[in-house]
Amino acid sequence: MALSFPTDCRYSDSHEYTRPEGDLARVGISAFAVDQLGDIVFVELPAVGAAVTQGQSFGTV
């Protein structure tokens, strides 16, 4: 499987990314992380509009 790394994203060492979208940011996990995890069956995220802190965990995959 060929992995892609869009240049408009910022990546962490642990394979999460953020992509600015206006005043908001989209977050996700890299293609490598998806490949390593296999089937994703559970995702827990904070409520829309909740504050998150850089370097702190805010969800579970």
C-alpha positions as CSV (number, residue, x, y, z in Angstrom):
1,M,0.0,0.0,0.0
2,A,1.4,3.4,-1.0
3,L,1.2,5.9,1.8
4,S,0.5,9.6,1.2
5,F,1.4,12.6,3.4
6,P,-0.5,15.7,2.3
7,T,1.7,18.8,2.6
8,D,-1.1,20.9,4.2
9,C,-1.1,18.8,7.3
10,R,1.1,18.9,10.4
11,Y,2.1,15.5,11.8
12,S,3.0,14.4,15.3
13,D,5.6,11.7,16.1
14,S,2.8,9.4,17.1
15,H,1.0,9.6,13.7
16,E,-1.8,12.1,14.4
17,Y,-2.2,15.1,12.1
18,T,-4.0,18.4,12.1
19,R,-5.1,20.3,9.0
20,P,-6.2,24.0,9.3
21,E,-9.6,24.7,7.9
22,G,-10.3,28.4,8.4
23,D,-10.8,29.1,12.1
24,L,-11.0,25.4,12.8
25,A,-8.7,22.4,12.5
26,R,-9.4,18.9,11.3
27,V,-7.6,16.2,13.2
28,G,-7.0,12.6,12.3
29,I,-4.5,9.7,12.2
30,S,-1.9,9.1,9.4
31,A,-2.3,6.4,6.7
32,F,0.5,4.5,8.5
33,A,-1.5,4.4,11.7
34,V,-4.7,3.3,10.0
35,D,-2.7,0.5,8.3
36,Q,-1.1,-0.6,11.6
37,L,-4.4,-0.5,13.5
38,G,-6.5,-2.5,11.1
39,D,-10.3,-2.2,11.5
40,I,-11.2,0.8,13.6
41,V,-14.3,-0.1,15.6
42,F,-14.4,2.6,18.3
43,V,-13.6,6.3,18.4
44,E,-14.2,8.6,21.4
45,L,-13.8,12.4,20.9
46,P,-14.7,15.4,23.0
47,A,-17.9,17.4,22.3
48,V,-17.9,19.9,19.4
49,G,-16.6,23.2,20.7
50,A,-14.7,21.6,23.7
51,A,-11.3,23.1,24.3
52,V,-8.2,20.8,23.9
53,T,-4.7,21.4,25.0
54,Q,-1.6,20.9,22.9
55,G,0.3,17.8,23.9
56,Q,-2.6,16.4,25.9
57,S,-4.7,13.4,25.0
58,F,-8.2,14.3,23.9
59,G,-9.7,11.1,22.4
60,T,-9.4,7.4,21.9
61,V,-9.2,5.2,18.8
